[in-house]
Amino acid sequence: MKATKFALLAFICTLLLAPELLSAQEPQHHHDADEKLGTVSFPTSCAPAVQSQFERGVALLYSFEYEVADAQFEEVADKDPRCAMAYWGQAMTLYHQLWSRPSKADLAQGAELLAKARSLNPPTARERDYILALSVFYYDADKLDHTKRADAYAKAMQGVHERNPDDHEAAVFYALSLLASGPDRDPNLTNAKAAVAILNQLYDEQPNHPGIAHYIIHSCDNPAMASLALPAARKYAGIAPSSPHAVHMPSHIFARLGLWQDDINSNLAAIRVADSVAARQNVTHHKVHSMDFLVYAYMQIGDDSSAKSTIEQIAAIRPEQMEPEFQNYLLVRQAEGPAKYALERRQWKEALGLQPSAGAPSDVQLVTYAARAVAAGHLHDSVAAQDALKQYDEQLEATRKGPRSYIVDGLKDEHQVVQAWAAYAAGNSDDAVRLLRAVAADQDKAGKGETEMPAREMLADMLLDLHRPQEALTEYEISMRTDPNRFNGLYGAAQAATQLELEAKAAAYYAQLLKNCEGIRSDRPELAQAKTLLVSATAK
């Protein structure tokens, strides 16, 4: 570890000795006149004529519009080849800090771009700081793993922030680097809390800044902090309405808080923005991400028809329509759609009959086998559950040996859920409850994926099936604090309360379920039961 730190230090010292060279040329730029991406102030020593174009690139970068940002920075470099920060900008677009890891080709290209930036030795210490900090991430990429380089970049950006206390952009980029570094699932949320503390200091001062609002949402994308980001969530889409990702991002908080209609409206709007810019950029990945959120939200209000239609739209997308980086993401979403549709509707036989697509990558097949394990557990089908667990373990090991091996650590909770339902199907209820309780405790702190089923709700389902309604109700109510307003959470809590003869509590949960689904034409039997029982309770 010490050798790594000394190597990085020596590398930075060497970079500081680069020669000086800088000039400027006149640029031109073309984009929609009514484009709105927020307001960014990022002064550079580049030609004055490229300043607004450079700041547009940074605004796009802040909203994760990487493809368009890269084109903008490339144009700045074409018009002013001695603009070192243009090459920094291009290298930044290759590091998708909260999405995925750069490929070997991306790392090589980023290192080359930063070498070019360093060779130009911009005249300001601030610009050199930015370039050297990012160079740390691309340094020795063939020897140092991603996590070490991400941590090193965050440390370097801390230095940039501290040496440039009046530079708000340095503060924002430092906050983002914190979110992209440290442990993947820190129960203490150390970096998230540090990031949001920095961003909150800037929020009122720069109300139209896209990065501040965006990264507050990401910082608080967990059960403990989600409510703190609601003001930013309600604001961000209006700051950068020309960005499909910006219009979608508020739904991360809406999903955490169970605000389903806001969630749906947010993603429908994001899809409209994506369609409006599709002729100029590849936005299919943005649409798929929004559609994934839509499926989940529709299911929570009983709108199965809209959910199924959206799943079919995702299934119709061909991998070649996506950028290479997102093709695997598409395949996972295509596998998840039918699985979610069956599990959320509690159609266990339907879920048990799911099959992975022929030739699907191992991590994509995991989705189907996990769903089958949950279904087999509910059906008390030990043979099917053990088969699902066996298949899951085999595909998990194949994933561990494949190009996306880094995702395996993040599948620990899902693996335990599969093991829990396999144990339950085999009659080992104590082991099953223990496994689910451990996953639930982890999710309470670090959170689950926004469109995943919560483990604590599964635990409550299991306890209810075991005829332990008091324990089940306790778990449902805890689950609804971290994942409020879920269809099955409300229904399950109402069932448990009914079994305990807590009629007023059961009626309240049924009433909330019906309110969430108001105006939806649904054939879910749970809704019919809720209406009947409420009428009966009112009559008494």
Secondary structure, 3 states (H helix, E strand, C coil): CHHHHHHHHHHHHHHCCCCCCCCCCCCCCCCCCCCCCCCCCCCCCCCHHHHHHHHHHHHHHHCCCHHHHHHHHHHHHHHCCCCHHHHHHHHHHCCCCCCCCCCHHHHHHHHHHHHHHHHCCCCCHHHHHHHHHHHHHHCCCCCCCHHHHHHHHHHHHHHHHHHCCCCHHHHHHHHHHHHCCCCCCCCCCHHHHHHHHHHHHHHCCCCCCHHHHHHHHHHCCCCCCHHHHHHHHHHHHHHCCCCHHHHHCHHHHHHHHCCHHHHHHHHHHHHHHHHHHCCCCCCHHHHHHHHHHHHHHHHHCCCHHHHHHHHHHHHCCCHHHCCHHHHHHHHHHHHHHHHHHHHHCCCHHHHHCCCCCCCCCHHHHHHHHHHHHHHHHHCCCHHHHHHHHHHHHHHHHHHHCCCCHHHHHHHHHHHHHHHHHHHHHCCCHHHHHHHHHHHHHHHHHHCCCCCCCCHHHHHHHHHHHCCCHHHHHHHHHHHHHHCCCCHHHHHHHHHHHHHCCCHHHHHHHHHHHHHHCCCCCCCCHHHHHHHHHHHHHHHC
